Amino acid sequence: RELKPWLDNIRLRAPRSCVLIVGTHLDEVEDAERPMVDKLLMEVGELAEKYSPKLHIPEVLAVGLMNRLENIGALREAIYNQATSYKGKGSLPVMGQEIPASYFQLNKELEKIQEDVRNGKKEPVMHSEQFKDLVQQLKLPDICSDDELRTATLFLNEVGTILHYDDRSHSLNELYFIDPRWLCDMMSKVVTVHERNPFVKNGILPSSDVPLLFRDTRFPWKYFE
């Protein structure tokens, strides 16, 4: 019952994701009770099958992490198998692909900006023109055209350095969220318990109540309409 809401959320927000279900504290289970663990893993496996093909759940296993390491080899192998078999949009394995050095240089620069954001020195959101100016200032040889910039942005998005959505509705694609942690903090103020956000009614947050909810001085009001 506790696992199902997590799988439901992943299925809705990240369909077709690969999920490894791992139980912990196996080393604290007495030998006489191990059959109960096997039964539980079987039941979880049956639950996992119900999410196919919306989710890819190739492994359900238990490991010991507390008093002694147990079954870690199986977990390591499961992670390795899924990582090496993962394919990108071009149906080519992601592992082993060469990444341009300029991507890492841009990534390093953005990490510095993130520190400034968290110290209140810079805003957590960049407009597309600001982001392009940043790239041009770095004079990166592999990121010159708009297509190359889109490819680099996709890489940064996938590794979690920034968040960017290619959604033209309300010009969302024009914004680059430099600090993903900040965006998560902002979203947590909306999607939360009633005691923290009493302004949402039937799934709707009136625009007049937004200033009451977002009091963070880093909130970029110039992008709010």
C-alpha contacts under 8 A as a table, 3 or more apart, distances in Angstrom:
res1	aa1	res2	aa2	distance
1	R	4	K	5.53
1	R	5	P	7.55
2	E	5	P	6.47
2	E	6	W	7.58
3	L	6	W	5.50
3	L	7	L	6.51
4	K	7	L	5.15
4	K	8	D	6.08
5	P	8	D	4.96
5	P	9	N	6.16
6	W	9	N	5.18
6	W	10	I	6.31
7	L	10	I	5.11
7	L	11	R	6.03
8	D	11	R	5.09
8	D	12	L	6.23
9	N	12	L	5.22
9	N	13	R	6.02
10	I	13	R	5.22
10	I	14	A	5.21
10	I	15	P	6.65
10	I	17	S	7.64
11	R	14	A	5.57
11	R	15	P	4.63
11	R	16	R	7.25
11	R	17	S	7.64
11	R	51	Y	7.91
11	R	54	K	6.22
11	R	55	L	6.23
12	L	15	P	6.01
14	A	17	S	5.90
15	P	54	K	5.57
15	P	55	L	6.05
16	R	53	P	6.96
16	R	54	K	5.07
16	R	55	L	4.54
16	R	56	H	6.08
17	S	54	K	7.82
17	S	55	L	5.41
17	S	56	H	5.95
18	C	55	L	6.30
18	C	56	H	4.63
18	C	57	I	5.82
18	C	58	P	7.58
18	C	82	Q	7.85
19	V	55	L	7.18
19	V	56	H	6.13
19	V	57	I	4.87
19	V	58	P	7.23
19	V	59	E	7.83
20	L	57	I	5.90
20	L	58	P	6.65
20	L	59	E	5.38
20	L	60	V	6.34
21	I	57	I	7.48
21	I	59	E	6.36
21	I	60	V	4.84
21	I	61	L	6.52
22	V	60	V	6.01
22	V	61	L	5.17
22	V	62	A	5.40
22	V	63	V	7.08
23	G	26	L	7.36
23	G	60	V	7.99
23	G	61	L	6.21
23	G	62	A	4.27
23	G	63	V	6.14
24	T	62	A	5.70
24	T	63	V	5.09
24	T	64	G	5.69
24	T	65	L	6.65
25	H	28	E	5.42
25	H	29	V	7.18
25	H	62	A	7.85
25	H	63	V	6.52
25	H	64	G	4.87
25	H	65	L	6.00
25	H	66	M	6.22
26	L	29	V	5.48
26	L	62	A	6.08
26	L	63	V	5.25
26	L	64	G	4.38
26	L	65	L	7.54
26	L	70	E	7.25
27	D	30	E	7.84
27	D	63	V	7.34
27	D	64	G	4.49
27	D	65	L	6.97
27	D	66	M	6.81
27	D	67	N	6.56
27	D	68	R	6.29
27	D	69	L	7.33
27	D	70	E	6.50
28	E	64	G	7.47
28	E	66	M	7.48
28	E	67	N	7.38
29	V	33	E	6.34
29	V	34	R	6.64
30	E	33	E	5.35
30	E	34	R	6.58
31	D	34	R	5.26
32	A	35	P	7.25
33	E	36	M	5.49
33	E	37	V	6.96
34	R	37	V	5.04
34	R	38	D	6.44
35	P	38	D	5.02
35	P	39	K	6.21
36	M	39	K	5.03
36	M	40	L	6.15
37	V	40	L	5.03
37	V	41	L	6.15
38	D	41	L	5.15
38	D	42	M	6.23
39	K	42	M	5.08
39	K	43	E	6.31
40	L	43	E	5.07
40	L	44	V	6.20
41	L	44	V	5.05
41	L	45	G	6.06
41	L	60	V	6.52
41	L	61	L	6.71
41	L	62	A	7.80
42	M	45	G	4.95
42	M	46	E	6.28
43	E	46	E	5.09
43	E	47	L	6.34
44	V	47	L	4.97
44	V	48	A	6.14
44	V	60	V	7.23
45	G	48	A	4.94
45	G	49	E	6.34
45	G	60	V	6.17
46	E	49	E	5.23
46	E	50	K	6.88
47	L	50	K	5.45
47	L	51	Y	7.32
48	A	51	Y	5.52
48	A	52	S	7.29
48	A	57	I	6.30
49	E	52	S	5.51
49	E	57	I	7.66
51	Y	54	K	5.60
51	Y	55	L	5.56
51	Y	56	H	7.79
52	S	55	L	5.32
52	S	56	H	6.32
52	S	57	I	7.77
53	P	56	H	6.48
57	I	60	V	7.64
59	E	78	A	7.05
61	L	75	L	7.59
62	A	71	N	7.15
63	V	69	L	7.38
63	V	70	E	5.38
63	V	71	N	5.05
63	V	72	I	6.12
63	V	75	L	7.65
64	G	67	N	7.59
64	G	68	R	6.26
64	G	69	L	5.01
64	G	70	E	4.41
64	G	71	N	6.66
64	G	72	I	7.46
65	L	68	R	5.90
65	L	69	L	5.04
65	L	70	E	6.86
66	M	69	L	7.13
69	L	72	I	6.50
71	N	74	A	5.50
71	N	75	L	6.73
72	I	75	L	5.06
72	I	76	R	6.07
73	G	76	R	5.06
73	G	77	E	6.12
74	A	77	E	5.12
74	A	78	A	6.14
75	L	78	A	5.07
75	L	79	I	6.24
76	R	79	I	5.27
76	R	80	Y	6.13
77	E	80	Y	5.02
77	E	81	N	6.03
78	A	81	N	5.21
78	A	82	Q	6.31
79	I	82	Q	5.35
79	I	83	A	6.05
80	Y	83	A	5.12
80	Y	84	T	6.05
81	N	84	T	5.41
81	N	85	S	6.14
82	Q	85	S	5.21
82	Q	86	Y	6.01
83	A	86	Y	5.37
83	A	95	M	7.00
84	T	93	P	6.85
84	T	94	V	7.38
84	T	95	M	5.63
85	S	93	P	6.21
85	S	94	V	8.00
85	S	95	M	7.96
86	Y	93	P	5.69
86	Y	94	V	6.12
86	Y	95	M	7.52
87	K	90	G	7.45
87	K	91	S	5.20
87	K	92	L	5.08
87	K	93	P	4.26
87	K	94	V	5.37
88	G	91	S	5.37
88	G	92	L	5.79
88	G	93	P	6.41
88	G	94	V	5.86
89	K	92	L	7.43
93	P	96	G	7.31
93	P	97	Q	7.49
94	V	97	Q	5.78
99	I	103	Y	7.04
100	P	103	Y	5.54
100	P	104	F	7.29
100	P	142	D	7.08
101	A	104	F	5.33
101	A	105	Q	6.39
102	S	105	Q	4.86
102	S	106	L	6.13
102	S	140	L	5.67
102	S	141	P	7.01
102	S	142	D	6.25
102	S	143	I	7.48
103	Y	106	L	5.17
103	Y	107	N	6.05
103	Y	152	A	6.31
103	Y	155	F	7.87
103	Y	156	L	7.88
104	F	107	N	4.81
104	F	108	K	6.05
105	Q	108	K	5.14
105	Q	109	E	6.36
106	L	109	E	5.10
106	L	110	L	6.21
106	L	135	V	7.31
106	L	138	L	7.75
107	N	110	L	5.15
107	N	111	E	6.28
107	N	156	L	6.99
107	N	161	T	6.94
108	K	111	E	5.14
108	K	112	K	6.59
109	E	112	K	5.22
109	E	113	I	6.49
110	L	113	I	4.93
110	L	114	Q	6.12
110	L	161	T	7.56
110	L	178	I	7.19
111	E	114	Q	4.96
111	E	115	E	6.53
111	E	161	T	7.48
112	K	115	E	5.26
112	K	116	D	6.66
113	I	116	D	5.02
113	I	117	V	6.20
113	I	122	K	7.41
113	I	178	I	7.75
114	Q	117	V	4.89
114	Q	118	R	6.23
114	Q	124	P	7.57
114	Q	178	I	6.49
114	Q	179	D	5.75
115	E	118	R	5.16
115	E	119	N	6.19
116	D	119	N	5.00
116	D	120	G	6.18
116	D	121	K	4.95
116	D	122	K	5.56
117	V	120	G	5.12
117	V	121	K	5.61
117	V	122	K	4.63
117	V	123	E	5.72
117	V	124	P	5.67
117	V	179	D	7.33
118	R	121	K	7.55
119	N	122	K	7.86
120	G	123	E	7.37
120	G	218	R	7.13
123	E	126	M	7.42
123	E	218	R	6.33
123	E	220	P	7.06
124	P	177	F	6.11
124	P	178	I	5.37
124	P	179	D	5.59
124	P	182	W	7.03
124	P	218	R	7.17
124	P	220	P	7.82
125	V	175	L	6.64
125	V	176	Y	5.65
125	V	177	F	4.68
125	V	178	I	5.66
125	V	179	D	7.61
125	V	220	P	7.28
126	M	129	E	8.00
126	M	130	Q	5.87
126	M	131	F	6.13
126	M	175	L	5.82
126	M	176	Y	5.03
126	M	177	F	6.49
126	M	178	I	6.88
127	H	130	Q	5.28
127	H	131	F	6.33
127	H	174	E	5.78
127	H	175	L	4.82
127	H	176	Y	6.21
128	S	131	F	5.07
128	S	132	K	6.16
128	S	174	E	4.97
128	S	175	L	5.86
128	S	176	Y	6.80
129	E	132	K	5.10
129	E	133	D	6.13
130	Q	133	D	5.07
130	Q	134	L	6.26
131	F	134	L	5.11
131	F	135	V	6.45
131	F	176	Y	7.40
132	K	135	V	5.17
132	K	136	Q	6.18
133	D	136	Q	5.05
133	D	137	Q	6.09
134	L	137	Q	5.22
134	L	138	L	6.52
135	V	138	L	5.28
135	V	139	K	6.62
135	V	140	L	6.87
135	V	143	I	7.52
136	Q	139	K	5.12
136	Q	140	L	7.10
136	Q	144	C	7.74
140	L	143	I	5.57
140	L	144	C	7.20
141	P	144	C	6.63
142	D	148	E	7.03
143	I	148	E	5.04
143	I	149	L	5.49
143	I	152	A	7.27
144	C	148	E	6.30
144	C	149	L	6.95
145	S	148	E	5.21
145	S	149	L	6.28
146	D	149	L	4.97
146	D	150	R	6.19
147	D	150	R	5.09
147	D	151	T	6.32
148	E	151	T	5.07
148	E	152	A	6.20
149	L	152	A	5.07
149	L	153	T	6.02
150	R	153	T	4.99
150	R	154	L	6.15
151	T	154	L	5.11
151	T	155	F	6.41
152	A	155	F	5.08
152	A	156	L	6.29
153	T	156	L	5.08
153	T	157	N	6.00
153	T	164	H	7.47
154	L	157	N	4.99
154	L	158	E	6.09
155	F	158	E	5.15
155	F	159	V	6.26
156	L	159	V	5.33
156	L	160	G	6.17
156	L	161	T	5.31
156	L	162	I	5.90
156	L	163	L	7.86
157	N	160	G	5.17
157	N	161	T	6.11
157	N	162	I	5.25
157	N	163	L	5.29
157	N	164	H	6.36
158	E	161	T	7.80
160	G	163	L	6.96
160	G	180	P	7.48
161	T	178	I	7.39
161	T	179	D	7.47
161	T	180	P	7.26
162	I	176	Y	7.07
162	I	177	F	5.71
162	I	178	I	4.94
162	I	179	D	6.10
162	I	180	P	5.84
163	L	176	Y	6.25
163	L	177	F	5.02
163	L	178	I	6.75
163	L	179	D	7.66
163	L	180	P	6.00
164	H	173	N	6.84
164	H	175	L	6.80
164	H	176	Y	5.19
164	H	177	F	6.27
165	Y	172	L	6.53
165	Y	173	N	5.38
165	Y	175	L	7.87
165	Y	176	Y	7.99
166	D	172	L	7.18
166	D	173	N	4.71
167	D	171	S	7.02
167	D	172	L	5.53
167	D	173	N	5.01
168	R	171	S	4.81
168	R	172	L	5.71
168	R	173	N	5.39
168	R	174	E	7.88
169	S	172	L	6.22
169	S	173	N	7.94
171	S	174	E	5.47
171	S	175	L	7.62
172	L	175	L	5.66
173	N	176	Y	7.73
177	F	180	P	6.25
177	F	183	L	7.18
179	D	182	W	5.44
179	D	183	L	6.82
180	P	183	L	5.14
180	P	184	C	6.25
181	R	184	C	5.11
181	R	185	D	6.22
182	W	185	D	5.02
182	W	186	M	6.25
183	L	186	M	5.02
183	L	187	M	6.12
184	C	187	M	5.07
184	C	188	S	6.04
185	D	188	S	5.13
185	D	189	K	6.71
186	M	189	K	5.42
186	M	190	V	7.20
186	M	214	F	7.45
187	M	190	V	5.29
187	M	191	V	6.20
188	S	191	V	5.11
188	S	192	T	5.92
189	K	192	T	6.07
189	K	196	R	7.20
189	K	197	N	6.71
189	K	213	L	7.05
189	K	214	F	7.64
190	V	197	N	6.46
190	V	200	V	7.90
190	V	213	L	7.95
192	T	196	R	6.56
192	T	197	N	6.51
193	V	196	R	5.66
193	V	197	N	6.36
194	H	197	N	4.98
194	H	198	P	4.88
195	E	198	P	6.02
197	N	200	V	6.72
197	N	213	L	7.18
198	P	201	K	7.92
199	F	205	L	6.17
199	F	206	P	7.50
199	F	209	D	6.62
200	V	203	G	5.86
200	V	204	I	5.28
200	V	205	L	4.59
200	V	206	P	7.41
201	K	204	I	5.29
201	K	205	L	6.66
205	L	209	D	7.05
205	L	210	V	7.46
206	P	209	D	5.52
206	P	210	V	6.98
207	S	210	V	5.29
208	S	211	P	6.99
209	D	212	L	5.31
209	D	213	L	6.59
210	V	213	L	5.15
210	V	214	F	6.04
211	P	214	F	5.33
211	P	215	R	6.41
212	L	215	R	6.53
214	F	219	F	6.95
215	R	219	F	7.46
216	D	219	F	5.58
220	P	223	Y	5.96
220	P	224	F	7.26
221	W	224	F	5.05
222	K	225	E	7.96
